[in-house]
């Protein structure tokens, strides 16, 4: 387990001072890299997210609050591993996150977990095994739709839209509907590239919101949110 403390900064929050989903995604990515460094491993080894789950107990962390962060390996597969992270504040806010990451080779293809990774993290993972199967449905024919333009800053070193930029789309739809997420399941069916013409589709109800990012009618990202109510923006 790797532990540290992370503050909620100005660039991490919405106008109400709540930690945003995309900022949380960046914090989780950085924690994973810091864990690798702390273990004497290469933080630049390539991984891509397959699915993520975020669950908030109580209130969201807010501007200025220090968050106690702990992260560990939650399970292993043949070419993938889960990273679990817990963040908590002295005010009682608790965020639990789990992301399944697929390991890539130098050509960008899924590759077997390297020996150094298994040697380092198998103890924390125990006997827990994982699959990469996706569960969220495609959008219905009547889903709301709007363009989601890509920016150069959305792309990472692999030339794909970064994990945190995808969470920004989810955050933006929450803001448009003035709703506050309580739990989120997010799945990556495929990468979004710079040349893609992306459409954001969504369906909402009083207690739930589903969001999809589609390129040429193909779902690349799907998310299912449980809502805590109105955001108060």
SULVENSUL-V265334 format. One record per helix or strand of 2 or more residues. SS is the DSSP state (~ for helix, > for strand). FROM is the first residue (numbers start at 1). LEN is the number of residues. If there is no record, write none. Layout:
SS_FROM_LEN, SS_FROM_LEN
This chain:
>_2_6, ~_10_3, >_18_2, ~_21_18, >_47_11, >_66_11, >_80_9, >_94_11, ~_115_11, >_144_4, ~_152_3, >_160_2, ~_163_15, >_179_10, >_198_7, >_208_8, >_218_13
